[in-house]
Amino acid sequence: MTAVDALDLYQQGRKVGRLFDERPLRFVYDDAWLDRPDARPLSPSVPLQRGDHTGDAVHAYFENLLPEGHVRQVLQVSRHATTVFGLLRSVGGDTASGLTMLPQGESPAPAHYRPTTWPEVAARLERAGVPALVAENAEGARISLAGAQDKLLLTVMPDGTPWLPEGAAPSSHILKPDIRGLDGVWASALNETLVMQLAARLGLGVAQASYQPDTRACLIERYDRVPDGQGGLLRLHQLDLCQLAGKPSDVKYESDGGPTLADCRKLLAAMGVGGADVKRFLQWVLFNLLAGNNDSHAKNLSVVLDGGGRYRLAPFYDLMCTAMYPGLSARFAFAIGGEDKPGAMGKEHLEAMARDLGFGARYVATVAQSLIAELPGVLAQVQAALMAQASAGTERTLVERLGQWITTNVRKHARRWGLNA
C-alpha cells in the first residue's frame, strides 16, 4: 500500500492500527497494540483480535467521527473528497475520540498552537458561506468533529486567551456560533448556553458551557480532553451511541431506523454503565422534554473511558430548546410509550416508557417531579446571569422568551403527567 491508501491510528502516541482505503473499509489492529495489557478496542463491535475488520460496524465507527450536514458537504467540495476515508485523511487529526489519524508512515508530532485573539476569532466566524470548521482546516488544522452545526475548535489558555490548534494538536474547547441558514432560528448560541447551564445547575452532569462575549457564541469545554500534568492535553476515548449500535449518522433518529430509548438503555448496560449514570440517562430524557430539546437523538449520548479503564455516561452536550423555533421539528427524537408528539404524551406514556426501560413507574414519576419542582427557580437564576451578559435587543429578547417558553412547557407537561407544577 502507498501512503495515500491507508491511515495510521494513534492513541497517546501509541499506534493502535491501520485503516485501509478499500470498499468496504478495512481496519487492522497493530500487533504491538494487541500485545499491550491495557489495550482497548475501538468499540465493542470492533473487537481486539488479529486479522481484518470490515463491515457495517467498522464503517459506522469511522463515519460517525465526521461532521454532518452542510459542514460535511462543504468539506467534500473544498477537499475534493466524498468517501469516509477521503474525508478522514483530510481532517482526522483531532477527532471526537481518543484517536489521532495520520497518513500512513507519519508519526504524531508535538502539539503546536497559534495564538490569536477573540476579535480575530469573531471575524473568522463571520466569513459568509464558509463554515468555521472548514475555514479552520484550510489553514492547516486536521480536525474532525461530529454534528451538523458549525463550530470551531480552540485551546483556551489559563489567562483566557484563545489559541488555534495546528496539525493534529488537541483542542480544549468548542466554540459554537449562531446557526445560520435555517428560517426562524435565531440566537441559537445563547439558547444553547442557557439550556446547557440550566441542566448543569440541575445536577444532570453536562459539559461546561459559557457565553463568549466577543464572538457572541457558546463556548463548550471539552470533557474528552484533560490536562496531562505537563502543560498538554490527553485525549480520552469516547463512543457515541450510534457508534455502539453500529448505525451511521444518517440513521441517528429512531424514525429513520436509529436506536430507540430501549436500545440506548441496553447499550449503556452492555458498557457497564453504573446506576448513577442510568439515572442521569432518565433525567436526560425527561429534561429534554421539559426544555423542548426535540433533537435529542442517540448520537447526542456518549460513553467515555475514564482513568480507571471503565466506561461511564459522558457529560451531556448539544442541549438546546429547538421546539421554540417554528421551522424545526415538533416531534421528539424518541418515541415515549409509542408517542413522539410531546403535546400528546400523558401519564400512560411515561408509564409505558418506564416498562420499556426497566424502571418502576413510580420511580420515573419521582424523577420527573423532582425536575419539575426544581426547574423554575434554577431557570430564573440562569436567566438573570445571562441577561447581564446579553446585549440589548435580540439577545435579551431570546433570554426572556426562552424562559417564558420553558416555564409554560414545564407546566403543560406537569398537567399531562399528573404531577405538580
Secondary structure, 3 states (H helix, E strand, C coil): CCHHHEEEEEECCEEEEEEECCCCCEEEECHHHHCCCCCCCCECCECCCCCEECCHHHHHHHHCCCECHHHHHHHHHHHCCCCHHHHHHHHCCECCCCCEEEECCCCCCCCEEEECCHHHHHHHHCCCCCCHHHHHHHCCECECCCECCCCEEEEECCCCCEEEEEECCCCCEEEECCCCCCCCCCCHHHHHHHHHHHHHHCCCCECCEEEECCCCEEEEECCCEEECCCCCEEECCEEEHHHHHCCCHHHCCHHHCCCCHHHHHHHHHHCCCCHHHHHHHHHHHHHHHHHCCCCCCHHHCEEEECCCCCEEECCECCCCCCCCCCCCCCCCCCCECCECCHHHCCHHHHHHHHHHHCCCHHHHHHHHHHHHHHHHHHHHHHHHHHHHHCCCCHHHHHHHHHHHHHHHHHHHHHHHCCCCC
